Amino acid sequence: MTPDQVVANLSSGMRLGLGGWGSRRKPMALVQAILRSELTDLDLVSWGGPDVGLLCAAGKVRRVTFGFVSLDSIPLEPHFRNARETAAIQAREWGEGLFLQGLRAAAWNLPFLPSRAGLGSDVLAHDPELALVQDPYGGEALVAVPPLTLDAALVHADLCDVHGNGAVLGPDPFFDDLFCLAADRAWVSCERVVDDLRSEAPRGSIHLNPTMVSGVVEAPGGAWFTDHPPVRGRDEETQRRYAKAARDPGATADFLAWFSSAEAPR
């Protein structure tokens, strides 16, 4: 498929999971296609980076459920911060432990999973959807984390085959399989599509399979400008330009127009 064909399967208002984490291995080619689309009112679920910030800056987001939103080398994602501080979006801040349990509950088709994450914090006061449950064996009060069930998920891998298997060759394959399992449908962009991944990918690197994947997009450089080892490092110059643009609405509009155009490199 092409990125635009993937986005044609999405709809405004849906809950959309974005894989990768921070400014690392984000499905940026698919984000570019969303920016070119008429989609709006999105309910994003992500360990967020510039994918979340770009969509917030473009006015396409209603709510973000997140463990964190960071550019890594720039600790706070400035476009997300602008959207949050101006109340342009609803921010549902769970923290990493709750977020992971929510994805697992959705992936495993469970009504909730218990967690100690969140206990002793204000997260329960700020999110009325979170409740406590009593351990039936020891009596301990735990957070009952509801499933982060997704309408769709977008992730980026290194290699895929025509059957829908996907491999991540770098040191951070975390969570994308959970995003895909938590979603009704999931699409994977990748650096290269091969006929049969079993003969191309190292043992242990295949994390996605056809039961998780609805379609594959060959998008070399599809995670740019985020970090994607071993393909390439983060494009820090572009990321600094992106972050600086958050200081001025005109600069933000210019960056969005450039990033979503064919002129943006990958």
NUVOTOR-683239 format. One record per residue (C-alpha): residue in three letters; chain; z, y, x. Coordinates in Angstrom, 2 decimals. Layout:
<rs>
Ala;A;Z;Y;X
...
</rs>
This chain:
<rs>
Met;A;0.00;0.00;0.00
Thr;A;-0.15;3.68;0.93
Pro;A;2.86;6.02;0.74
Asp;A;1.33;7.79;-2.26
Gln;A;0.84;4.45;-4.04
Val;A;4.52;3.67;-3.52
Val;A;5.60;7.04;-4.89
Ala;A;3.37;6.51;-7.91
Asn;A;5.74;3.66;-8.85
Leu;A;8.76;5.99;-8.80
Ser;A;9.85;8.28;-11.61
Ser;A;11.96;11.41;-12.00
Gly;A;15.63;10.84;-12.69
Met;A;15.83;7.42;-11.04
Arg;A;18.54;6.27;-8.64
Leu;A;16.81;5.94;-5.29
Gly;A;18.27;4.30;-2.19
Leu;A;17.09;5.52;1.22
Gly;A;17.64;3.17;4.15
Gly;A;18.44;3.86;7.77
Trp;A;21.54;5.86;8.60
Gly;A;22.11;9.40;9.79
Ser;A;19.05;10.58;11.67
Arg;A;18.01;7.02;12.56
Arg;A;15.14;4.86;11.33
Lys;A;14.64;6.82;8.13
Pro;A;11.60;6.13;5.87
Met;A;10.20;9.59;6.56
Ala;A;6.54;8.81;5.75
Leu;A;7.68;7.83;2.26
Val;A;9.87;10.94;2.03
Gln;A;6.80;13.01;2.92
Ala;A;4.97;11.43;-0.01
Ile;A;7.88;12.26;-2.36
Leu;A;7.77;15.87;-1.18
Arg;A;4.07;15.99;-2.13
Ser;A;4.80;14.52;-5.56
Glu;A;6.09;15.93;-8.85
Leu;A;9.24;13.80;-8.71
Thr;A;12.50;15.60;-9.42
Asp;A;16.07;15.03;-10.67
Leu;A;16.59;12.17;-8.19
Asp;A;19.94;10.41;-7.83
Leu;A;20.00;9.58;-4.11
Val;A;22.12;6.89;-2.46
Ser;A;22.13;7.00;1.33
Trp;A;23.92;7.10;4.63
Gly;A;22.09;10.37;4.73
Gly;A;20.14;12.29;7.33
Pro;A;17.13;14.59;7.15
Asp;A;15.68;12.42;4.37
Val;A;18.44;13.64;2.05
Gly;A;18.32;17.19;3.41
Leu;A;14.57;17.53;2.94
Leu;A;14.68;16.33;-0.65
Cys;A;17.63;18.60;-1.43
Ala;A;15.85;21.57;0.14
Ala;A;12.79;20.84;-2.00
Gly;A;14.86;20.92;-5.19
Lys;A;14.17;17.26;-6.04
Val;A;17.77;16.02;-6.14
Arg;A;20.39;15.95;-8.90
Arg;A;23.11;13.91;-7.19
Val;A;23.81;12.29;-3.83
Thr;A;26.18;9.36;-3.34
Phe;A;26.86;9.09;0.37
Gly;A;29.05;7.76;3.14
Phe;A;28.04;10.68;5.34
Val;A;25.06;13.02;5.75
Ser;A;24.44;13.88;9.40
Leu;A;21.70;14.59;11.92
Asp;A;23.76;12.79;14.60
Ser;A;23.05;15.18;17.48
Ile;A;23.68;17.97;14.95
Pro;A;26.84;16.80;13.16
Leu;A;26.35;18.43;9.74
Glu;A;23.05;18.18;7.87
Pro;A;22.49;21.91;7.14
His;A;20.09;21.63;4.20
Phe;A;22.38;19.16;2.44
Arg;A;25.29;21.46;3.23
Asn;A;23.45;24.40;1.63
Ala;A;22.76;22.38;-1.52
Arg;A;26.37;21.22;-1.74
Glu;A;27.94;24.63;-1.11
Thr;A;25.71;26.31;-3.71
Ala;A;26.36;23.52;-6.25
Ala;A;22.62;22.81;-6.44
Ile;A;23.50;19.10;-6.41
Gln;A;26.35;16.83;-7.45
Ala;A;28.00;15.39;-4.35
Arg;A;29.62;11.98;-4.69
Glu;A;31.42;11.43;-1.41
Trp;A;32.65;7.88;-1.05
Gly;A;33.10;7.37;2.66
Glu;A;31.58;4.52;4.61
Gly;A;33.88;1.70;3.49
Leu;A;33.51;2.37;-0.24
Phe;A;29.77;2.92;0.17
Leu;A;29.32;-0.43;1.91
Gln;A;31.30;-2.27;-0.78
Gly;A;29.26;-0.55;-3.51
Leu;A;26.00;-1.75;-1.94
Arg;A;27.41;-5.25;-1.49
Ala;A;28.54;-5.40;-5.12
Ala;A;25.05;-4.44;-6.28
Ala;A;23.35;-6.83;-3.84
Trp;A;25.59;-9.71;-4.97
Asn;A;25.30;-8.80;-8.68
Leu;A;29.06;-8.30;-9.09
Pro;A;30.81;-5.87;-11.47
Phe;A;32.95;-4.55;-8.59
Leu;A;34.37;-5.45;-5.19
Pro;A;37.96;-4.73;-4.14
Ser;A;38.59;-2.42;-1.21
Arg;A;41.42;-0.74;0.65
Ala;A;39.03;2.04;1.63
Gly;A;39.86;5.17;-0.35
Leu;A;43.54;4.36;-0.83
Gly;A;45.75;7.28;0.16
Ser;A;42.87;9.75;-0.06
Asp;A;41.65;12.22;-2.68
Val;A;38.45;10.26;-3.32
Leu;A;40.00;8.68;-6.41
Ala;A;40.98;12.07;-7.81
His;A;37.49;13.46;-7.31
Asp;A;35.53;10.47;-8.64
Pro;A;36.62;9.34;-12.12
Glu;A;34.23;6.37;-11.88
Leu;A;36.55;4.75;-9.34
Ala;A;39.52;2.78;-10.65
Leu;A;42.30;0.64;-9.25
Val;A;42.66;-3.10;-9.79
Gln;A;45.65;-5.33;-9.08
Asp;A;45.33;-8.29;-6.73
Pro;A;46.15;-11.27;-9.03
Tyr;A;47.67;-13.19;-6.10
Gly;A;49.76;-10.65;-4.21
Gly;A;49.96;-7.74;-6.62
Glu;A;48.49;-5.15;-4.25
Ala;A;46.65;-2.21;-5.82
Leu;A;43.06;-1.97;-4.54
Val;A;40.08;0.21;-5.30
Ala;A;37.61;-1.54;-7.64
Val;A;34.31;-0.34;-6.19
Pro;A;31.50;-0.43;-8.78
Pro;A;28.01;-1.57;-7.74
Leu;A;25.57;1.00;-6.39
Thr;A;22.74;-0.56;-8.36
Leu;A;19.43;1.13;-7.48
Asp;A;16.25;1.62;-9.46
Ala;A;14.29;1.59;-6.20
Ala;A;14.85;1.53;-2.44
Leu;A;12.78;2.78;0.48
Val;A;13.34;1.54;4.04
His;A;11.49;1.54;7.37
Ala;A;11.07;-1.48;9.66
Asp;A;9.24;-2.23;12.91
Leu;A;7.05;-5.11;11.77
Cys;A;6.13;-6.57;8.39
Asp;A;3.74;-9.26;7.35
Val;A;1.46;-9.49;4.34
His;A;4.04;-11.66;2.54
Gly;A;6.81;-9.04;2.60
Asn;A;8.92;-10.22;5.52
Gly;A;10.29;-7.39;7.67
Ala;A;11.73;-7.20;11.19
Val;A;13.85;-4.56;12.88
Leu;A;13.59;-4.76;16.68
Gly;A;16.14;-2.09;17.62
Pro;A;19.93;-2.33;17.85
Asp;A;20.61;-0.90;14.37
Pro;A;19.26;-3.18;11.63
Phe;A;22.23;-2.29;9.46
Phe;A;22.23;-2.11;5.68
Asp;A;18.50;-2.05;4.82
Asp;A;18.69;-5.60;3.48
Leu;A;21.55;-4.49;1.20
Phe;A;19.54;-1.52;-0.04
Cys;A;16.65;-3.81;-0.91
Leu;A;18.88;-6.40;-2.60
Ala;A;20.69;-3.69;-4.57
Ala;A;17.41;-2.34;-5.97
Asp;A;15.23;-3.44;-8.86
Arg;A;12.25;-2.84;-6.56
Ala;A;12.00;-2.00;-2.86
Trp;A;9.22;-0.81;-0.58
Val;A;9.11;-1.07;3.19
Ser;A;7.13;1.13;5.54
Cys;A;6.60;-0.25;9.03
Glu;A;4.96;0.43;12.36
Arg;A;2.56;-2.49;12.04
Val;A;1.58;-5.15;9.49
Val;A;0.78;-8.61;10.86
Asp;A;-0.46;-11.79;9.22
Asp;A;2.65;-13.90;9.85
Leu;A;5.86;-12.35;11.16
Arg;A;7.28;-15.66;12.32
Ser;A;4.86;-15.73;15.25
Glu;A;5.30;-12.04;16.12
Ala;A;8.99;-11.17;15.74
Pro;A;11.85;-12.27;18.03
Arg;A;14.35;-14.72;16.61
Gly;A;17.06;-12.98;14.62
Ser;A;15.10;-9.79;14.02
Ile;A;13.74;-10.65;10.55
His;A;16.09;-9.04;8.02
Leu;A;13.83;-8.63;4.97
Asn;A;12.01;-11.31;3.00
Pro;A;9.60;-11.45;0.04
Thr;A;12.40;-11.86;-2.51
Met;A;13.59;-8.35;-1.58
Val;A;10.29;-6.51;-1.18
Ser;A;7.78;-5.19;-3.74
Gly;A;5.28;-3.73;-1.29
Val;A;4.59;-2.91;2.35
Val;A;3.13;0.25;3.89
Glu;A;1.68;0.33;7.39
Ala;A;2.86;3.71;8.68
Pro;A;2.91;4.02;12.48
Gly;A;5.51;6.62;13.39
Gly;A;6.82;6.40;9.83
Ala;A;10.40;7.20;10.87
Trp;A;9.49;10.40;12.75
Phe;A;11.34;12.71;13.57
Thr;A;14.40;10.45;13.41
Asp;A;15.54;8.06;16.11
His;A;13.70;4.74;16.09
Pro;A;14.37;2.54;19.11
Pro;A;12.57;0.82;20.70
Val;A;9.54;2.70;19.31
Arg;A;10.66;6.21;20.25
Gly;A;13.68;8.46;20.45
Arg;A;14.56;11.23;18.07
Asp;A;12.30;14.29;18.26
Glu;A;15.13;16.70;19.02
Glu;A;12.88;19.75;19.20
Thr;A;11.57;19.18;15.67
Gln;A;15.05;18.38;14.42
Arg;A;16.42;21.64;15.88
Arg;A;13.55;23.52;14.22
Tyr;A;14.36;21.78;10.94
Ala;A;18.06;22.62;11.20
Lys;A;17.38;26.25;12.14
Ala;A;15.15;26.64;9.08
Ala;A;18.18;26.11;6.85
Arg;A;19.34;29.64;7.68
Asp;A;16.46;31.23;5.79
Pro;A;14.78;30.22;2.50
Gly;A;11.37;31.35;3.76
Ala;A;11.67;29.27;6.92
Thr;A;12.79;26.30;4.81
Ala;A;9.73;26.63;2.58
Asp;A;7.46;26.86;5.63
Phe;A;9.00;23.74;7.20
Leu;A;8.70;21.77;3.96
Ala;A;5.04;22.75;3.57
Trp;A;4.29;21.79;7.18
Phe;A;6.28;18.55;7.14
Ser;A;4.69;17.26;3.95
Ser;A;1.15;18.13;5.11
Ala;A;-1.31;16.08;7.12
Glu;A;-0.73;18.45;10.06
Ala;A;2.74;17.09;10.79
Pro;A;2.62;14.64;13.72
Arg;A;3.97;11.11;13.66
</rs>
